[in-house]
Amino acid sequence: MFGSGYARDLLRSDGSSSAGFWLCFSFLCLGVIALHAKPVPFGNEFIYLMRLGPYAPVNDWSFAHAANEHWLFNLIFSIPANLVPLEVLGWAGRALVWILCLAGLIRLGQNWKIPYWSISFAVSFWLAIGQAVVNAEWMIGTFEAKTVAYACLLFALNYIASEKLTLGSILLGLSFSFHPAVGLWAIPAVGIALLAERVAIRDVAKVAGLTLLFALPGIVPLIGEQIEAQPASYTDWQFIVIKHMPFHFDPFYFSTLGMALLGLMLIFNVIALRGTESFALRFLRSFQIAIAGFFLLGILLRALELYPLLRLMPMRLFPILTPLFFIFSAVYFLRKLDGPLRKAIALACVLVILGLLDPLDEGIGRLRELKASWVARPNDLEMSLRWIAKNTPPDSVILTSPIGKEFWYHSQRSQAVSYMYPRYDRLSEWRGRIGDLTANAPITDRASSRAEIETAFADLSAEQIEALQQKYSATYLVTTTDYSFPVAFRAETYKVYRLPQAHQ
């Protein structure tokens, strides 16, 4: 009786079973832990968490700007950052956004009136394929501003789909305030969807007003940053789009198969929801069409080589939400279809698309990455940086290869520039500093950039190092190259040198 009761809860499609919700939620929590519970910090946490509270190194050029695109996130989470270690903050932040995003995703699936087991399958499959089909976007993983923004967006969509416009508008505005690149395209997509569903103009105006009000904490700091920023050139943005982060900015870099699958999923979703009487599903269908339009806009901007406009990332939402909507819609559509032949044809189409997304290989790859992250031992570079943290003055400036996000966390010191963390308010200067540390060596593309930068830095002459030391007031050098400078620490392949200024 106990087991059959829980089975019935998982099969319910009216969303009324609290037991079904918690079973689904618990299952998905285990999935998130299995795929994303890497040590803290990991990935972007090496950069974004280091900005909070007391963690940032003193006098570091990369951290000298306010990062106003994350102003609200930095303001709120700098408070606990002053009270707990970075690792504790990271785990607590992850747990918070994982819980909120999973609850939002389950609630989103309930709009299709499908069983909890199918919501569990849809979200698990989506997690296994990496969440986005192209564009390297994700909402569940490490802890940063966009994860909070996505949690706000999921609940905003749910509340607006339920015609609870006040709460939905507030959260929609907050999605922009926490991360403008998320809210920037969600807000007009919601507006288009409401107009497409012929919502009263008075209600649309209410949504617009409240959204704008709660987006102001993100808008005002951005305006201030734009006033103070040095203008970036066309070639600066071209470099960012084509060579630095094409996986985010350049649709010509995206997988052709992935974009074709997104198109097929969109078509299927529109057909599956055709004729529905549910306002929630009509709204979500129109929202998805709107973000698909923004994705096409990104392709057009790239074709016209309008690189400065691509920095607004119009392709951000469509690749991450479409596969999720597709599985929800597939279950919904198959349940309402009449006739075994029609169901068999529709199921075959769904299975072909799902198979081409290669969830097994992608999921196994993420499990292996998780295991590797926990068993990895400190390499020579990390050992050298840890020595610097313990044995050099806090205001030291280190010359090292600008590749790698982990430098600040392990060394707790400043560096001249980081290739992994562009200064968008000083983009030309950022590129100039990269050029200084690589003797202006050409960077071919994203795939070869790391090796090219590492090689160029290692090939610098002693005279070039001394010139960099004078220009950036550096006191130590971390490199694999042999120089005549005094060696302060050696870890087989890497050496820490004291630069001449350290003796003065």
Secondary structure as GFF3:
##gff-version 3
##sequence-region A 1 504
A	DSSP	alpha_helix	2	11	.	.	.	ID=ss1
A	DSSP	alpha_helix	18	36	.	.	.	ID=ss2
A	DSSP	alpha_helix	45	48	.	.	.	ID=ss3
A	DSSP	three_ten_helix	49	51	.	.	.	ID=ss4
A	DSSP	three_ten_helix	68	70	.	.	.	ID=ss5
A	DSSP	alpha_helix	71	81	.	.	.	ID=ss6
A	DSSP	alpha_helix	86	110	.	.	.	ID=ss7
A	DSSP	alpha_helix	116	128	.	.	.	ID=ss8
A	DSSP	alpha_helix	145	161	.	.	.	ID=ss9
A	DSSP	alpha_helix	165	178	.	.	.	ID=ss10
A	DSSP	alpha_helix	180	196	.	.	.	ID=ss11
A	DSSP	alpha_helix	201	228	.	.	.	ID=ss12
A	DSSP	alpha_helix	234	239	.	.	.	ID=ss13
A	DSSP	pi_helix	240	244	.	.	.	ID=ss14
A	DSSP	alpha_helix	246	249	.	.	.	ID=ss15
A	DSSP	alpha_helix	256	272	.	.	.	ID=ss16
A	DSSP	alpha_helix	279	303	.	.	.	ID=ss17
A	DSSP	alpha_helix	307	310	.	.	.	ID=ss18
A	DSSP	alpha_helix	318	336	.	.	.	ID=ss19
A	DSSP	alpha_helix	340	356	.	.	.	ID=ss20
A	DSSP	alpha_helix	359	375	.	.	.	ID=ss21
A	DSSP	alpha_helix	380	391	.	.	.	ID=ss22
A	DSSP	beta_strand	397	399	.	.	.	ID=ss23
A	DSSP	alpha_helix	407	411	.	.	.	ID=ss24
A	DSSP	beta_strand	414	415	.	.	.	ID=ss25
A	DSSP	three_ten_helix	424	426	.	.	.	ID=ss26
A	DSSP	alpha_helix	427	437	.	.	.	ID=ss27
A	DSSP	alpha_helix	446	458	.	.	.	ID=ss28
A	DSSP	alpha_helix	462	472	.	.	.	ID=ss29
A	DSSP	beta_strand	476	479	.	.	.	ID=ss30
A	DSSP	beta_strand	487	491	.	.	.	ID=ss31
A	DSSP	beta_strand	494	498	.	.	.	ID=ss32
A	DSSP	three_ten_helix	500	503	.	.	.	ID=ss33
###
